[in-house]
């Protein structure tokens, strides 16, 4: 797409790859941010008119490092520009309901006919096929159907509504990114692109394999509160005297002993049987009473040098200030623009500072100029 400018992503592992992202919400833009963080030139195709729809505002964190072009896809010139971009791209991201891109005239058949090497990434909740494919849904609905919500919550209580991470990000954006990268590797070898059907139900169900592997050894029950993933007193969050919380997860007996030692109850007979589900409710109540006597920061300090696997539960602002996260540069951007650094890291990575997110259409003129220059170059050749 022409020369690198100050508005393009910094060099990274994906430098040289171009991805066209059609503006949307949630997991699609998150996937685009991840690829931009890793060095891809992600060109965000936005509407030519502003919208007040939540999540589509200018300069969102998840648009950082991208370039923005505003196009009217109902016009001949807007469609021509979109197809020209697609013709030069390695990948494409769209997150509409099945059939929307086809009705726009930008479905996979048309795009792959124009660019056979293109990896066409489709991000949905339910997938491109199946009885629910055309139904509306959100993160909670997808992980409810996939089984990933089942163990979210305390025994006997209604499953909680977790932050939109297990579905939209874990089961959605990250699986789309893996699919795009796998497709691009294959296209590099074979010259043949593909279509990636990334469904949050599929991805979040696939993540369940880590838990389902426990079922083979009898450690995962279909009854909530009876498995090592959701029942034990040593895998819980506990309230402290200041209204804040502490997290405990120490399944290994050697770490469990350190927990009991740190709490001053190493020889208490009521806590010696670590893996008896019948005793877990009473043991949980026992530990809850101990933790409730002191502040969260007291317990954090008490276990700071221990392998007992006890950690304070921090809000994002507190997390940004935690010494470990500070040492690794996990967060940046300041209090009001707080954002996490790219992950994963690579050998020789340089210190990170948040790249700017573009204003809607900020790079329209530049990108159109590059497209025109590229077209003239092809004609001259």
RACORTA-V303303 format. One line per field, one symbol per residue. psi: psi as a letter, one per 20 degrees, with the letter a starting at -180 (. if undefined). A space follows every 50 residues. Layout:
psi=???
//
This chain:
psi=kaqpriirqrqahjpiqppppppbqchghggggghghjiqnoooorqiqq qjppijrqkqhjjqirqpppqoiiqghghggghgghijqhrqpqkrqpig hghikkrhgghhhhniipoopoorgirirrhjhjqqrrghggighiiiig jnrqpirpprorqmghfgggifghhggggghghhghhhgijparponoph ggghghhihgghhhhhjjjoqiopijriijhqijmrqqqrijjaqqppom hphhhhhhghghikkhjohijhohkohhigghhghghhhghiirrghghg hhjhjqkilpqqoqrhgghhiphghghilhqairghkpqqrqqaqqpjqq qqqpqqpqqpjhjgggghggggghghgggh.
//
